[in-house]
Amino acid sequence: RNMDVEPERIIIGAGTEYLYGLLVQLLGFDLLYAVENPGYNKILDVYSSLGVKCVPIDMDEQGILVNQLEDLDVDIAHISPSHHFPTGIIMPITRRYELLGWANKKEHRYIIEDDYDSELRLSGHPIPALQSIDLSEKVIYMNTFTKTLASTIRISYMVLPHHLLELYNKKLSFYACTVSNFEQYTLASFINEHYFDKHITKLRNHYHNKRDAIVKMLEESSLKDMITISKEDAGLHFLITIHTHMSDETLINKLKEEGIHLRAISHYYLKNTPHTSHTFIMNYSSIDLDKLPQAIEILEKILY
């Protein structure tokens, strides 16, 4: 990720939700937090449950809109620039510097960089973390091993800027780490002996082949003129836009009756925003390739 980090700056916790709670205690309850819209609803729920004011900020094709952050005088922006869920947007360098410029305008402004599945970029070169180009220590980097190892391994971490580490040690160092030493030493050995690197390489190859097989199957089906596939280069999902006059809800319900569960991007908007793109999320990590032809036939029957 092109990051230069001292071990002392890494705070480990059992899941990112726990770390969000630490961050709110560290940064302050009286600040205005912002999340991406559309976005992962649970992040907004966690901040709201902690009693802080949190607002959704709209996005364009490059990521979160900096002018809205400015207009609302947001203090903390929680973003996922390497691979946004659910849109799949990868934030370009120009928007990244624009965000850093916004954060530098006021002392208490920070960016939380949620890098939840950056290791699973399937095409092209790895994209450096936003934290790696932050010269003013305005970025708090977060990641987890849940996506890369197993959902039952609750090990997440955040990297604090130096001055926030000092504040953390003064205010919150009394907290015991919520991840056992046994798990930490085991994971450390797994990393130090290069098994984690090998595991990531195998994962990338596996998902790359699986994604290609799914895309090929879709593009060679009779659906090819009714769908558009996009954002397939990173993470474990891509987008499929279905050209239909049916509403998202109608199509989803018809598929559900046939035993197929599909989620639309429209479900992830955190406020009333117009959305008529009929774009759906194809999370392929758990798709059974043997059953995909049957699912395509069902979709064909519904659409034609």
C-alpha positions in Angstrom: 0.0 0.0 0.0 3.1 2.2 -0.1 2.8 3.2 3.5 5.6 4.0 5.9 4.2 3.2 9.4 5.8 2.7 12.8 4.3 -0.2 14.7 3.3 2.0 17.7 0.8 3.9 15.4 -1.2 0.7 14.7 -4.2 0.3 16.9 -5.7 -3.2 16.8 -9.4 -4.0 17.6 -12.0 -6.8 17.1 -13.7 -5.4 14.1 -13.9 -2.0 12.5 -17.1 -1.1 14.3 -15.2 -1.2 17.6 -12.5 1.0 16.1 -15.2 3.6 14.9 -16.2 3.9 18.6 -12.6 4.6 19.7 -12.3 7.2 16.9 -15.4 9.1 18.0 -14.1 9.1 21.6 -10.7 10.3 20.3 -11.9 13.0 17.9 -14.9 14.2 19.7 -18.7 13.8 19.9 -19.5 17.3 19.0 -18.0 17.1 15.4 -20.0 16.6 12.2 -19.2 13.2 10.6 -19.9 12.4 6.9 -20.3 9.1 5.0 -20.6 8.4 1.3 -24.0 8.3 -0.4 -24.8 5.7 -1.6 -22.8 3.7 0.9 -22.7 0.9 3.5 -25.7 1.7 5.7 -24.1 0.1 8.7 -21.4 2.8 9.0 -24.1 5.5 9.3 -25.9 3.3 11.9 -22.8 2.9 14.0 -22.1 6.6 14.1 -25.7 7.4 14.9 -25.7 4.9 17.7 -22.7 6.6 19.2 -24.7 9.8 19.4 -22.8 11.9 16.9 -24.3 13.8 14.0 -23.6 12.1 10.7 -24.7 13.2 7.3 -24.6 11.4 3.9 -22.6 13.2 1.1 -23.4 12.6 -2.6 -20.9 11.2 -5.0 -20.1 11.6 -8.7 -18.1 9.3 -11.0 -14.9 10.3 -9.1 -16.1 9.8 -5.5 -17.4 11.9 -2.7 -18.2 15.5 -3.5 -15.8 17.8 -1.8 -18.0 20.9 -2.3 -20.7 19.3 -0.2 -18.2 18.6 2.6 -17.3 22.3 2.5 -20.9 23.6 2.2 -22.0 21.5 5.3 -18.8 22.3 7.2 -18.1 18.6 7.8 -15.3 17.8 10.3 -14.7 14.0 9.6 -15.2 12.4 6.2 -15.4 8.6 6.2 -14.6 7.3 2.7 -13.4 4.2 0.8 -11.3 5.6 -2.1 -9.7 2.4 -3.3 -12.9 0.6 -4.0 -16.2 2.1 -3.0 -19.2 0.0 -2.1 -21.5 -0.4 -3.8 -20.6 1.7 -6.9 -17.1 0.2 -7.4 -15.7 3.7 -7.9 -11.9 4.1 -7.6 -11.1 7.6 -6.6 -8.6 9.3 -9.0 -5.6 11.2 -7.8 -7.1 14.6 -8.6 -10.0 14.0 -6.2 -7.7 12.6 -3.6 -5.6 15.8 -3.5 -8.8 17.8 -3.5 -9.9 15.9 -0.4 -6.6 16.4 1.3 -6.8 20.1 0.5 -10.3 20.2 2.1 -9.0 18.5 5.3 -6.0 20.9 5.5 -8.2 24.0 5.7 -9.1 23.4 9.4 -7.2 21.8 12.2 -9.9 19.5 13.4 -10.8 18.0 10.0 -9.8 14.4 9.3 -10.3 11.7 6.6 -11.0 8.2 7.7 -9.7 6.0 4.8 -11.6 2.7 4.9 -9.5 0.3 2.8 -11.6 -2.8 3.4 -10.8 -4.9 0.3 -7.9 -3.1 -1.3 -5.9 -6.3 -1.4 -8.3 -7.8 -3.9 -7.7 -5.6 -6.9 -7.8 -8.0 -9.8 -6.5 -5.9 -12.7 -3.7 -3.4 -13.1 -1.2 -2.2 -10.5 -2.1 -1.8 -6.9 -3.3 1.8 -6.1 -1.4 3.5 -3.3 -3.4 4.3 -0.2 -4.6 7.9 0.3 -2.6 7.8 3.6 0.6 7.4 1.6 0.3 10.8 -0.1 -0.9 12.6 3.0 1.9 14.9 4.1 -0.1 16.8 6.8 -1.2 13.8 8.8 -4.9 14.2 8.1 -5.7 10.6 7.1 -6.6 7.8 9.6 -6.2 4.5 7.7 -8.4 1.5 8.5 -8.4 -2.1 7.3 -9.5 -5.5 8.3 -8.6 -9.2 7.8 -12.2 -10.2 7.6 -12.4 -10.0 3.8 -9.0 -11.6 3.1 -9.0 -14.4 5.7 -12.4 -15.2 7.1 -15.4 -13.4 8.5 -14.9 -15.2 11.8 -11.5 -13.6 12.3 -12.3 -10.3 14.0 -9.0 -8.5 13.6 -9.1 -5.0 12.3 -6.6 -2.1 12.7 -6.2 1.6 12.2 -3.1 3.7 11.7 -3.1 7.0 13.6 -1.2 10.1 12.7 1.6 10.9 15.2 -0.2 13.7 17.0 -3.4 11.6 17.3 -1.4 8.7 18.7 -0.2 11.1 21.5 -3.8 12.1 22.2 -4.9 8.4 22.1 -2.2 7.5 24.6 -3.4 10.2 27.0 -7.2 9.6 26.6 -7.7 6.0 25.7 -4.7 3.9 26.5 -6.5 2.4 29.5 -8.5 0.2 27.1 -7.3 -3.4 26.8 -6.9 -4.7 23.3 -10.0 -6.7 22.2 -8.0 -9.2 20.2 -6.3 -11.9 22.1 -2.5 -12.2 22.1 -2.8 -15.7 20.8 -4.6 -14.6 17.6 -2.2 -11.7 17.1 0.9 -13.8 17.4 -0.6 -16.4 15.1 -1.5 -13.8 12.4 1.9 -12.2 12.8 3.7 -15.5 12.1 1.3 -16.0 9.1 2.4 -12.6 7.7 6.1 -12.8 8.6 6.5 -16.3 7.0 4.9 -14.9 3.8 1.9 -17.2 3.9 -0.4 -14.2 3.8 1.1 -12.9 0.6 0.8 -16.4 -1.0 -2.8 -16.6 0.3 -3.7 -13.2 -1.3 -2.1 -14.2 -4.6 -4.2 -17.4 -4.6 -7.3 -15.4 -3.8 -6.7 -13.0 -6.6 -6.2 -15.8 -9.1 -9.3 -17.6 -7.9 -11.6 -14.6 -8.0 -10.1 -13.3 -11.3 -10.9 -16.6 -12.9 -14.4 -16.8 -11.3 -15.2 -13.2 -12.3 -14.1 -13.8 -15.9 -16.2 -17.0 -16.1 -19.3 -15.2 -14.9 -18.8 -12.2 -17.2 -18.2 -14.5 -20.2 -21.3 -16.5 -19.4 -23.4 -13.3 -19.2 -22.0 -11.8 -22.3 -22.6 -15.0 -24.3 -26.2 -15.3 -23.2 -29.3 -13.9 -24.8 -29.1 -11.2 -22.1 -26.0 -9.6 -23.7 -28.0 -6.8 -25.4 -30.0 -6.1 -22.2 -27.2 -5.7 -19.7 -24.1 -3.5 -19.2 -21.3 -4.8 -17.0 -19.0 -2.3 -15.2 -16.6 -1.7 -12.3 -15.2 -5.3 -12.5 -11.5 -4.5 -11.8 -11.4 -4.5 -8.0 -13.1 -6.2 -5.0 -15.5 -9.1 -5.0 -18.4 -7.5 -6.8 -19.1 -5.8 -10.1 -22.1 -3.8 -11.4 -24.7 -5.0 -13.9 -27.1 -2.5 -15.4 -30.2 -4.1 -16.7 -32.0 -2.2 -19.4 -35.6 -2.6 -18.4 -38.7 -0.5 -17.8 -39.4 -2.4 -14.6 -38.7 -0.7 -11.3 -35.8 -2.1 -9.2 -38.3 -3.3 -6.6 -40.5 -5.1 -9.1 -37.5 -6.9 -10.7 -36.0 -7.8 -7.3 -39.3 -9.3 -6.1 -39.8 -11.3 -9.3 -36.3 -12.7 -8.9 -36.9 -13.4 -5.2 -39.9 -15.5 -6.1 -37.6 -17.7 -8.2 -35.1 -18.0 -5.3 -32.6 -15.4 -6.7 -31.5 -12.6 -4.4 -30.2 -9.5 -6.0 -29.5 -6.1 -4.5 -29.8 -2.7 -6.3 -27.6 0.3 -5.8 -30.8 2.2 -5.1 -31.0 0.3 -1.8 -27.8 1.8 -0.6 -28.8 5.5 -0.8 -28.8 7.0 2.6 -31.3 9.8 1.8 -33.9 10.4 -0.9 -31.8 10.7 -4.0 -33.2 10.1 -7.6 -31.9 6.9 -9.0 -33.2 5.3 -12.1 -30.2 3.5 -13.4 -31.5 -0.1 -12.7 -27.9 -1.0 -11.6 -27.5 -4.1 -9.5 -24.6 -5.5 -7.4 -23.2 -8.8 -8.5 -21.3 -10.1 -5.5 -19.6 -13.1 -7.0 -17.6 -14.5 -4.0 -20.4 -16.9 -3.1 -21.9 -17.6 -6.5 -22.1 -21.2 -7.5 -21.0 -21.3 -11.2 -22.9 -24.5 -11.8 -26.2 -22.8 -10.9 -25.5 -19.6 -12.9 -26.9 -20.8 -16.2 -30.2 -21.6 -14.5 -30.2 -18.1 -12.9 -29.6 -16.5 -16.3 -32.5 -18.5 -17.8 -34.8 -17.2 -15.0 -33.7 -13.6 -15.7 -34.3 -14.1 -19.4 -37.8 -15.3 -18.7 -38.6 -12.3 -16.5 -37.2 -9.7 -18.9 -38.5 -11.0 -22.2 
